[in-house]
Amino acid sequence: MAFDAVAAAARVGGAVREWLTTLDPSARAAATFPFEASERFVWAYTPGPRAGVSLGDMTASQGAAAQGIVDAALSNRGAAEVRAIIALETVLGELERQAGRGNWIRRDPGLYWFAVFGVPGGDDPWSWRLGGHHVAIHVTVAEGQVIANTPSFLGANPATVPNGPTAGARAIDGEERLARDLLATLSGAQRVLSVVNPIAPPDILTGNGRRADIGSVPSGIRHDQLDAEQRTAMERLIRHYVDRFQPDVAQGAWDRLSGADLASTTFTWAGPDEPGRGHYYAIRGPGLLVEYDNTQNGANHIHSVWRDPTNDWGEDVLAEHYRRDHRPS
């Protein structure tokens, strides 16, 4: 599919504008910020309040319009995963209540916040954000085109529902499955290059800062050190992260990633490779950082993030936009 950044921006912008029209003035004021606000760079994946308007504070029609933004920005799979992660809050709350944990009440599917930066439509930059426990989605638009959709974080706790009516369900699955598919193809010599530590770190290494410190992430086996089948497996894993978003947006991101720099992109694993034991992997290249960690809660708690160290929040593209269009007269 050809990449149509203009159509992608129009879809998301239309959905955001429709949602904003459902809000009363006070809610609209809480939901909107100047594009230049430092809040645009704030994100987290732990529980806790975010700026914006939460699903719990929306009416049914407002919530439906908010979900329409998710559908416009993400692929069918990505939107379904976000909904499943949000629904897990109820499952997690019940598990914690059964375990006697007093703070289970904070697990609430209403605690996911929508925020808009700038004015959707036209050529001026604007962005949209969804944030809450284990969800951080950002879409940035400039000159009527989608220019960035990172940072992109999805997580799941529990990764596999242990009991109850949805026992065995997984909100997100491909992040682990496809990595294990790649790992299983590696020879002993290739594992020496890729498996950097027998113990996985307790979380993703780059945290949730404005800039990803790619230097904190170890390098592993290079794409050009893999055979054809293995390269395809690694590319399939990368595409799984990129394909969280609408197909034309995902294709544009993949086109940028799959050039000459892909040869030097590395895959790294830490921890044992037996399912059910704590593990971590990373993919890093000049314009790509993926981290996945599943070590907490008995290795049943996923954190996964896709970032672009060169262009999170569209900063690289926006810098060129401002140099070109905002020169002193």
C-alpha positions as CSV (number, residue, x, y, z in Angstrom):
1,M,0.0,0.0,0.0
2,A,1.3,3.5,-0.9
3,F,1.9,5.8,2.0
4,D,-0.6,8.6,2.1
5,A,0.3,10.9,4.9
6,V,-2.2,13.5,3.9
7,A,-5.2,11.1,4.0
8,A,-3.9,9.7,7.3
9,A,-3.7,13.2,8.8
10,A,-7.2,14.0,7.5
11,R,-8.7,10.9,9.1
12,V,-7.2,11.6,12.5
13,G,-7.8,15.3,12.4
14,G,-11.5,14.8,11.5
15,A,-11.9,12.3,14.4
16,V,-10.2,14.7,16.8
17,R,-12.4,17.6,15.7
18,E,-15.5,15.6,16.0
19,W,-14.6,14.6,19.6
20,L,-13.8,18.2,20.6
21,T,-17.2,19.3,19.4
22,T,-18.8,16.9,21.9
23,L,-17.1,18.6,24.9
24,D,-18.5,21.5,26.9
25,P,-16.2,24.6,27.2
26,S,-14.6,23.5,30.5
27,A,-13.8,20.0,29.2
28,R,-12.5,21.4,25.9
29,A,-10.2,23.7,27.9
30,A,-8.9,20.7,29.9
31,A,-8.3,18.7,26.7
32,T,-6.5,21.3,24.6
33,F,-3.0,22.8,24.9
34,P,-0.8,25.0,22.8
35,F,1.4,22.9,20.5
36,E,4.5,24.5,22.1
37,A,3.5,23.4,25.6
38,S,6.0,21.3,27.4
39,E,3.2,19.0,28.4
40,R,3.3,17.6,24.8
41,F,6.5,15.7,25.7
42,V,5.1,14.2,29.0
43,W,4.3,10.5,28.9
44,A,4.2,7.6,31.3
45,Y,3.1,4.0,31.4
46,T,2.5,3.6,35.1
47,P,-0.8,4.2,36.8
48,G,-1.7,7.8,37.7
49,P,-3.3,10.9,36.4
50,R,-2.5,12.5,33.1
51,A,-3.4,15.9,31.6
52,G,-6.4,16.0,29.4
53,V,-9.9,14.5,29.7
54,S,-10.4,10.9,31.0
55,L,-12.7,8.3,29.6
56,G,-14.3,8.2,33.1
57,D,-15.2,11.9,32.8
58,M,-16.8,11.5,29.4
59,T,-20.4,10.9,28.5
60,A,-21.3,7.8,26.4
61,S,-21.3,9.9,23.2
62,Q,-18.0,11.6,24.1
63,G,-16.4,8.3,24.9
64,A,-17.6,6.9,21.5
65,A,-16.1,9.9,19.7
66,A,-12.8,9.4,21.7
67,Q,-12.8,5.8,20.6
68,G,-13.3,7.0,17.1
69,I,-9.9,8.8,17.3
70,V,-8.3,5.5,18.3
71,D,-9.9,3.8,15.3
72,A,-8.8,6.6,13.0
73,A,-5.2,6.6,14.2
74,L,-4.5,2.9,14.8
75,S,-4.9,-0.2,12.7
76,N,-7.7,-2.6,13.5
77,R,-5.2,-4.7,15.5
78,G,-3.7,-1.8,17.3
79,A,-7.1,-0.3,18.3
80,A,-8.3,-3.8,19.5
81,E,-5.1,-4.1,21.6
82,V,-5.6,-0.7,23.2
83,R,-9.2,-1.6,24.1
84,A,-8.0,-5.0,25.5
85,I,-5.3,-3.3,27.6
86,I,-7.9,-0.8,29.0
87,A,-10.3,-3.7,29.8
88,L,-7.4,-5.5,31.7
89,E,-7.7,-2.9,34.4
90,T,-10.9,-4.6,35.6
91,V,-9.2,-8.0,35.5
92,L,-6.1,-6.7,37.3
93,G,-8.2,-5.0,40.0
94,E,-10.0,-8.2,40.7
95,L,-6.8,-10.2,40.9
96,E,-5.3,-7.6,43.3
97,R,-8.5,-7.6,45.4
98,Q,-8.4,-11.4,45.7
99,A,-4.8,-11.1,46.8
100,G,-5.7,-8.7,49.5
101,R,-3.9,-5.7,48.0
102,G,-5.5,-2.5,49.3
103,N,-4.8,-0.4,46.3
104,W,-6.7,-2.5,43.8
105,I,-9.3,0.3,43.6
106,R,-7.0,2.3,41.4
107,R,-7.4,-0.2,38.5
108,D,-10.1,1.7,36.6
109,P,-10.7,1.5,32.8
110,G,-11.9,5.1,33.0
111,L,-8.4,6.4,33.9
112,Y,-7.2,7.0,30.3
113,W,-6.8,10.5,29.2
114,F,-7.1,12.2,25.7
115,A,-5.3,15.4,25.0
116,V,-4.8,17.6,21.9
117,F,-1.9,20.0,21.2
118,G,-2.5,22.8,18.7
119,V,-5.5,23.0,16.3
120,P,-6.2,20.0,14.1
121,G,-6.5,20.9,10.5
122,G,-4.5,23.3,8.3
123,D,-0.8,23.4,7.9
124,D,0.2,24.4,11.5
125,P,1.6,21.5,13.6
126,W,-0.7,19.7,16.0
127,S,-0.7,16.4,17.8
128,W,-3.0,14.0,19.7
129,R,-2.2,11.9,22.7
130,L,-3.8,9.0,24.6
131,G,-2.3,8.1,27.9
132,G,-3.0,5.8,30.9
133,H,-1.7,2.7,32.5
134,H,0.2,0.7,29.9
135,V,-0.9,2.9,27.0
136,A,1.0,5.9,25.5
137,I,0.0,6.8,22.0
138,H,1.2,9.9,20.2
139,V,0.4,11.2,16.6
140,T,2.0,14.4,15.3
141,V,0.9,16.2,12.2
142,A,2.6,19.1,10.3
143,E,1.8,20.6,6.9
144,G,-1.3,18.4,6.8
145,Q,0.7,15.2,7.0
146,V,1.4,12.6,9.7
147,I,5.1,13.1,10.5
148,A,5.5,10.9,13.7
149,N,3.7,8.3,15.8
150,T,6.3,7.7,18.5
151,P,6.7,7.2,21.4
152,S,4.4,4.2,21.1
153,F,4.0,2.2,24.3
154,L,1.7,-0.8,25.0
155,G,1.8,-3.1,28.0
156,A,-0.3,-5.7,29.7
157,N,-0.7,-6.9,33.3
158,P,-1.5,-9.7,33.4
159,A,0.1,-10.7,30.1
160,T,-1.9,-13.9,30.2
161,V,-5.1,-13.8,32.3
162,P,-4.5,-16.6,34.8
163,N,-8.1,-17.4,35.8
164,G,-11.7,-16.3,35.6
165,P,-14.0,-16.0,32.6
166,T,-11.2,-14.8,30.3
167,A,-8.5,-17.2,31.5
168,G,-5.8,-17.6,28.9
169,A,-6.5,-14.3,27.1
170,R,-3.7,-12.0,26.0
171,A,-4.2,-8.3,25.2
172,I,-0.9,-8.2,23.2
173,D,0.8,-11.3,21.9
174,G,2.9,-10.8,18.8
175,E,5.6,-8.8,20.6
176,E,6.7,-11.9,22.4
177,R,5.7,-14.6,19.9
178,L,7.6,-13.1,16.9
179,A,10.7,-12.4,19.0
180,R,10.8,-16.0,20.1
181,D,10.3,-17.1,16.5
182,L,13.5,-15.1,15.6
183,L,15.4,-16.3,18.6
184,A,14.6,-20.0,17.8
185,T,16.3,-19.7,14.4
186,L,19.6,-18.5,15.8
187,S,22.6,-20.8,15.8
188,G,24.9,-21.2,18.8
189,A,27.4,-18.7,17.3
190,Q,24.6,-16.2,16.6
191,R,23.3,-16.5,20.1
192,V,26.7,-15.5,21.4
193,L,26.2,-12.2,19.6
194,S,22.6,-11.7,20.5
195,V,22.1,-13.0,24.1
196,V,23.9,-10.4,26.1
197,N,22.9,-11.4,29.7
198,P,21.4,-14.5,31.3
199,I,19.3,-12.2,33.5
200,A,16.8,-9.8,32.1
201,P,16.7,-6.2,33.4
202,P,13.6,-5.4,35.6
203,D,12.1,-3.0,33.1
204,I,12.8,-1.3,29.8
205,L,16.1,0.5,30.0
206,T,15.2,3.9,28.5
207,G,12.3,4.8,30.7
208,N,9.9,7.5,29.7
209,G,12.0,10.5,29.2
210,R,11.6,13.0,26.4
211,R,14.6,11.6,24.7
212,A,15.4,7.9,24.5
213,D,19.0,7.2,25.6
214,I,19.7,4.6,23.0
215,G,23.2,4.2,24.4
216,S,21.8,2.5,27.4
217,V,20.4,-0.3,25.2
218,P,23.0,-3.0,24.4
219,S,23.7,-4.0,20.8
220,G,23.2,-7.6,19.6
221,I,23.4,-9.4,16.3
222,R,23.2,-7.2,13.2
223,H,20.5,-7.7,10.6
224,D,23.2,-8.2,8.0
225,Q,24.7,-11.1,10.1
226,L,21.4,-13.1,9.7
227,D,20.5,-15.4,6.8
228,A,17.5,-14.5,4.6
229,E,15.0,-16.4,6.7
230,Q,16.2,-14.8,9.9
231,R,16.2,-11.3,8.3
232,T,12.6,-11.9,7.4
233,A,11.8,-12.9,10.9
234,M,13.5,-9.8,12.3
235,E,11.6,-7.6,9.8
236,R,8.3,-9.2,10.7
237,L,9.0,-8.4,14.4
238,I,9.8,-4.7,13.6
239,R,6.7,-4.5,11.4
240,H,4.6,-5.8,14.3
241,Y,5.4,-2.6,16.2
242,V,5.0,-0.3,13.2
243,D,1.7,-1.9,12.3
244,R,0.1,-0.7,15.4
245,F,-0.9,2.3,13.3
246,Q,-3.1,2.6,10.2
247,P,-1.7,0.7,7.2
248,D,-0.7,3.8,5.1
249,V,1.0,5.4,8.1
250,A,2.7,2.1,9.0
251,Q,4.0,1.7,5.4
252,G,5.5,5.2,5.5
253,A,7.3,4.4,8.8
254,W,8.5,1.0,7.4
255,D,9.8,2.7,4.2
256,R,11.9,5.0,6.4
257,L,13.2,2.1,8.5
258,S,13.9,-0.5,5.8
259,G,16.6,1.4,3.9
260,A,20.3,1.1,4.1
261,D,20.3,1.6,7.9
262,L,18.4,-1.7,8.4
263,A,21.7,-3.6,7.8
264,S,23.2,-2.2,11.0
265,T,20.1,-2.6,13.1
266,T,20.6,-5.2,15.9
267,F,18.5,-7.7,17.9
268,T,19.4,-8.3,21.5
269,W,18.0,-10.8,24.0
270,A,18.5,-11.0,27.8
271,G,17.3,-13.7,30.2
272,P,16.5,-17.4,29.5
273,D,14.5,-18.3,26.5
274,E,12.0,-20.6,28.3
275,P,8.5,-19.3,28.3
276,G,7.3,-18.1,31.7
277,R,10.7,-16.9,32.8
278,G,11.7,-13.2,32.9
279,H,13.1,-12.0,29.5
280,Y,13.9,-8.9,27.6
281,Y,14.8,-7.9,24.1
282,A,15.7,-4.8,22.1
283,I,16.0,-3.8,18.5
284,R,18.1,-0.7,17.9
285,G,19.2,1.1,14.8
286,P,19.9,4.7,13.7
287,G,16.2,5.6,13.6
288,L,14.7,2.8,15.6
289,L,14.5,1.7,19.2
290,V,12.2,-1.2,20.3
291,E,12.3,-2.5,23.9
292,Y,10.3,-5.3,25.4
293,D,10.4,-6.5,29.0
294,N,8.5,-9.3,30.7
295,T,10.0,-9.9,34.1
296,Q,7.5,-8.5,36.7
297,N,4.7,-10.5,38.4
298,G,6.3,-13.8,37.7
299,A,7.1,-12.9,34.1
300,N,3.4,-12.2,33.4
301,H,3.6,-8.4,32.9
302,I,4.6,-6.9,29.5
303,H,6.2,-3.5,28.8
304,S,6.8,-2.8,25.1
305,V,7.8,0.5,23.4
306,W,8.7,1.7,19.9
307,R,10.6,5.0,19.7
308,D,12.4,6.9,17.0
309,P,15.5,8.4,18.6
310,T,15.8,10.9,15.7
311,N,12.2,11.9,15.4
312,D,10.0,11.2,18.5
313,W,7.1,13.7,18.5
314,G,8.2,14.7,15.0
315,E,11.0,16.9,16.4
316,D,13.4,16.3,13.5
317,V,10.8,17.0,10.9
318,L,9.5,20.0,12.8
319,A,13.0,21.4,13.1
320,E,13.3,21.4,9.3
321,H,9.8,22.9,9.0
322,Y,10.7,25.8,11.3
323,R,14.0,26.4,9.5
324,R,12.3,26.5,6.1
325,D,9.1,28.3,6.9
326,H,10.0,30.6,9.9
327,R,13.2,32.2,8.8
328,P,13.6,35.8,10.0
329,S,12.5,38.3,7.3
